[in-house]
Amino acid sequence: MLRTAIRNLLAHKARLVMSGLAVVLGVAFVAGTLTFTDALNNTFTGIFKGAAADVSVEPKAAFNTGMAGMDMNSASASLPASLVEKVVAVDGVSAATGYVQADGVYVLDTNGHVADTGGAPGMGISWTTNPELNSATLVAGQAPTSSDEVAIDTGTADDLGYHVGDHVTVLTPGPRLQATLVGTFRYGQDGGLAGASMTAFDTATAQRLLLAKGRFSEIGVTAADGMSHTELADHLTAELGAGYQVSTKEQKAADRAASLEDSLKFINTFLLVFAGVALFVGSFLILNTFSMLVAQRTRELALLRALGASRRQVTRTVLIEAVVLGLVGATVGLGGGYALAFGLKGMFGRFGLTIDSGLTLTGATVAWSYLIGSAVTLVAAYLPARRAAKVPPVAAMRADLVTTPRPLRVRTISGVVVAALSAAGLAGGAAGGTLPLVAVGALGLLVAVIVLSPVLAVPFVHGVGAFLPQLAGTTGRLAKENALRNPRRTAATSSALMIGLALVTGFGILGTSARASIDRTVDDVLRADYVVSAAMGQPFTPQVADRVRHIDGVESVAVERYGTAEIDGHQGYFSAYDPALVGDALAIDMTDGKLNGLAAGTILVSAKEADRAGLSVGDSVRFEVANGQSRQLKVAGLYGDDNGLGPYVIAMDTYQATGGVPLDQNVYITLDRSADATDVHKALDRVVDEYPVVQLRDAEGYKQDKRAGIDQLLTLINALLALSVLIAVLGVVNTLVLSVIERTRELGLLRALGMDRRHVRRMVRLEAVVISLYGAALGIALGTVLGLALTTVMHDQGLVATAVPVPQLVLGLVLGGVTGLVAAAIPARRAGRLDVLDAISAT
């Protein structure tokens, strides 16, 4: 049977190549996703493993803040220089040195523009003089030794075109620095920084600019000969006490890698979901192809039965063909996956996530690719294989065997039941804000639509097809009848396109609603005339706000800062403002209490968070930040959840008293109404120009800035979904090609009765357009329902407006019809070129 299966594959190469492409594309997405995420993880773990110290001593965080880092990046969350001497005296320590590291340091190019990190941080460090404890290696020049000298990483130097001896301008959280570039260095083993830039100062300068005099961010320790890292860490913990975080090199790399994995889980899941979509859509193409191939080979398979083959052997023959197809497709898909990973690497690089690690196909990726390619093909071919085994041997003796399609009664009943249950779950989840219930309801509704698709195809084709005879006469009527002849085939052909457009439509509604929500929130909340912020939410120096305050015509300058805290043991984000100025910047809708109740000993809580925690005005909560500083704060008021403020708001005095990082996130500027707006705007531009890391935006520009992130995400999503649409197009092409082969004799008779080649081609095209329009209409309708449900359930996450992009939906329907025309090009040409006599004689 193996020989028979191989012979059948070789005999139907053209028929199977389209199904093979579905496997190739599906596996390519899986392999590309796994390869890309491996490179992503290797990039960061390589940075983590580049640490030179055997053991590190750091301030102990009160709770885990993940990869954020900035919550511990302040003078109050640092180590005194005197601790270095105490560490050196511990048994087993060979050497120890203090180290400074902080964000918000950027090198300007010769035109005064900031080094483009794509949103990655700009870091400042102190240069460690002990080579055993220095993670950086000089490539050229020397280390900085004075306040007017710096060294930068080789990647930044190459990007900006700087060489040793050049004069550079450095932006810091404090003052701007003019310095001489005295050296370039490579960080870690391979020098990769994932797009970040790194500037090194001498220790005293780093402390003065980035932290505080006599303070260190971390102390690096090397072990004496014969002392293991674990033993040394135990000695240090015993001597220093429990107030410090003591970690071995290996433990620190593992902890950071675990935090990284958690932080990047969204990206991995995001990409694997689309890989699953590609495989799911591709399975319909494979199922449809094998179903039609089995139907066309009825006489051949029945002949095998007549010659003594058992049902199991016939089933095995078809499944062997599927396995071979899956293995070949997976092999080609691995190569496509590597190319896709390369494209993803470039795409994410444009979004600010530079992948320094090389792309490598690991053993796990290869194994998963072959397993998935074979499994999907086997599952898709199983039902056709079972049907093949049921072909009666007597069919081999009859050339006129006609298979009677099964009625759609069972499909109708089961589909309606699943649709009703799913719709109820979807509605309940949307009304109750339960995302898991919405997800289950959405999946169930998708299954229900797939089950009901052949049933729904009949009225749709009748309705749309009613116009075909008026447009194309007899040719149009024949195209309509062909689409109606086998509703299951029509449904299977259109299902791939339906799923692709359902996802595009659903995400389109989410994206449009997010854009509308941003506009509404900014219009309702923003009172300030201008907002100063940095790209990708990076914090920036408070000197910007200080400079703006001295501009004539500026009435109010309100600063916003962020942080993470545990409030009564529950971790959440907070924002901090000057209570006297926040009302000038933002219109906060208070549902209980008053905005002027915000003060040094109080906190404002969102209504949703207050409901979750059972808080009301007058209650007391314990507010603790990562550096261990804590305060008891009184709830002074509750505000609506449509303000875009997050769950908690504190006063700037509380933020500073608990050691908050002295960097701004946003600066809100309100003008004096009597001032000349043009002159003030010019003065603001002059200030911002001196700090290229930040941007000045009015209300409309601020909205555009916020919408840009949504647009980038939608571009990425639609680019990935284009793969499923491509598979859908292949499905239409494949089905039509096989349909033409199946109807060879019929087409020959039509030609013999006077239909010319042009009309034959038109008939195939019209059939393809009807099928594609059906898939597009069904997908858009399903996607609209899912998109509206998701928008409703995400109201508490900031989606306060619902918007349906009607022009995009109409365009999707039009493109569905165009997809049919494009997909029909090859089948129509094949049908038009059939030889009349050969076609009539075909059996």
Salt bridges, closest charged atoms under 4 A:
ASP54 OD1 - HIS229 NE2 3.31
GLU58 OE2 - LYS252 NZ 3.74
ASP109 OD2 - HIS113 ND1 3.93
GLU218 OE2 - LYS252 NZ 2.87
GLU250 OE2 - HIS229 ND1 3.13
ASP262 OD1 - LYS265 NZ 3.62
GLU300 OE2 - ARG7 NH2 3.89
GLU300 OE2 - ARG297 NE 3.69
GLU321 OE2 - ARG297 NH2 2.91
ASP400 OD1 - ARG398 NE 3.75
ASP519 OD1 - ARG707 NH1 2.45
ASP523 OD1 - LYS703 NZ 3.03
ASP529 OD1 - ARG673 NH1 3.19
ASP546 OD1 - ARG549 NH1 2.77
GLU609 OE2 - HIS570 NE2 3.68
GLU609 OE2 - ARG612 NH2 2.74
GLU624 OE1 - ARG622 NH1 2.88
ASP664 OD1 - ARG561 NE 2.70
ASP685 OD2 - HIS681 ND1 3.08
GLU690 OE1 - ARG547 NH1 2.85
GLU700 OE1 - LYS703 NZ 3.41
GLU700 OE2 - ARG707 NH2 3.41
ASP711 OD1 - ARG515 NH1 2.57
GLU742 OE1 - ARG489 NH2 2.46
GLU746 OE1 - ARG485 NH1 2.86
GLU746 OE2 - ARG743 NE 3.77
ASP756 OD1 - HIS759 ND1 2.54
GLU767 OE1 - ARG743 NH2 3.23
ASP796 OD1 - HIS795 ND1 3.82
